[in-house]
């Protein structure tokens, strides 16, 4: 039986994510870092780290967003995807995640905290399953979904991409 997006959504109990796609938290460290030991950008204590499964199906995309922690994306299954990362300097970095060495991709990518980033599968009518590890651990308080107009104002050189991925 071929693996499909529908199968993985059911198998891993994935639910809709606010940025697009589907996700399920599969790990949250039981140990916590107290707020006093974290940078001021955090509003409270955080787990040491967290991990989710994240799936993009078909033409769905992960809209531009940012988080307060570094995030590592790991490729698991499906077709390749591209991460679009806008650094503080406004430079756009495209990273292909894939398990095919001929794709010139990588099995993982690191997104620095505070960077705006989005993702999309590279093949129509396909899906991509990745894992996303965040440390200190993810909390929705640390998540910001991009406002299209504000992001375009900050990075007008990437207007077309921002319009397509917000």
N, C-alpha and C positions, 0 to 999 in steps of 0.2 A: 504494500500500500504506500503510494507516494505521500510524503509529508506536505501538508497544505497549511496555509495561514489559519484556516478555520479549525483544523486539527490542533494546532499549537495554542490557539486562543482558548479552546476547551481544555486541553491537556494541562496547561499551566494556569488556568483560571484568570486569564488576562482581562483587564477592564480598560475602558477608554481613559486616555491620559489628557489633561487639559491642553497640552502642546500638540496633540495629534497622536495617532498610533494607539497601541495597547500596552499595558504594563501589569506587572505583579511584583511586589516586593518579596524577595526570596531569602534575604538575610538582613538582619539588623543586629549589630554587636550589642551584647548585653551590657558591656562596660560603657560608661559615660564619661565625657569630658565636661567638667563643670564650667559654667559661664566665665568665671574668673580666670580660667586658664585658656580661654579662647580669645581671638581678636575681637574688637568691638563690633564688627559687622554681624556677629551672632547675637540673637536676642535671648538665648538661654542655653542650657546644656545640650550637648549633641552626642549621639552614639559615636564610637570610634570610626565606624564605617557602615555603609549599607550597600546592598546589591539588588538590582531589579532585572527581570527579563523585560525587554522592550521590543515590540514588533511593529514594523511598518508594513502595511498591506496595500498593494496596488498603487494607486496614485496618491495615497495618503502621505503626509510628510510631518516631520517634527518641526514645528514653527520656531522661529528665532526666539530664544530665551537665554537666560543666564542664571547661574547659581553661585552662591558664596564660597563654594569649595571646589577643589580640583575634581574632575570627573574623568574616569577612564571607561571608554567604550571597547567592548570585546566582541569580535565577530563570532557567531555561532552557526547560523544556517541561512539558506536561501541565496538570493543574488546579492551582489555587491551593493553598497550604498556609499554616498558621498556625504561627508560632514563638511559644512561650510562654517568657518570660524572667523569672526571679525575680531582682531585684537584691539587693544586700547589705542594703538597707533593707526587704526583704520585699515591695516593691511589684511586682505582676505587670504585665508589658507584653505585649500581644498584637500581633504584627506579621504582616500578611498579605503573602505574596510571590505575585506574579501578573504576567502580561503583559497583563492586561485592565484598562484604566483605570477601568472601571465597578465593579471589585471593591474600589475604594478601597485597593488594595494598592500595593506598591512592587516594583521590579525587584531591589532588594537590601536587606539589613538588616545592621546591625553589632551583634555581641554582645560586650560588654565582657568582658575576661578575668575569670575567677573567677565569673561569673554562672551560675546553674543555668539550663539551657534544654532544651527538648524541642520536637518538631515533629510535625505530623500533616497529611495531605492533607485538604482540605475537602470532598471529594466521594467517596462510597462507590464502589467498583469503578472507581477511577481510579489514576493515578500522578502523581508530581511528580519532575522531574529538576532538581537545583540543582547549583551549584558552591560549594565551601567553601574560602575562602582564609584561611590562618592565618599570622600574622607576629608574632614570630619563628616559624619553621616548626613544624609539628605533629610531636610525638613521643608515642608511647603512654605514656611516663613522665609526661607532662603531662595525661593524660586521667583523669578520675574519674567513674565511673558512680555515680549516686545510690543510696544505701541508702534504701529507701522510708520505714522507720520514723524514721530520723534526719532525713530531709528534712521529714517531717510534724511532728516535734518542733520543728524550727527554724521552720517556716512553717505552723502549724496552720490558718491562714485559707485555705490552698490545698489542703487535704486531699483533696477530691474529684478535683481535677486531678492531683495527685501520684499518687493511687491509679490513675488511668486511664493515666498516662504513665510508669510505672515497672515 
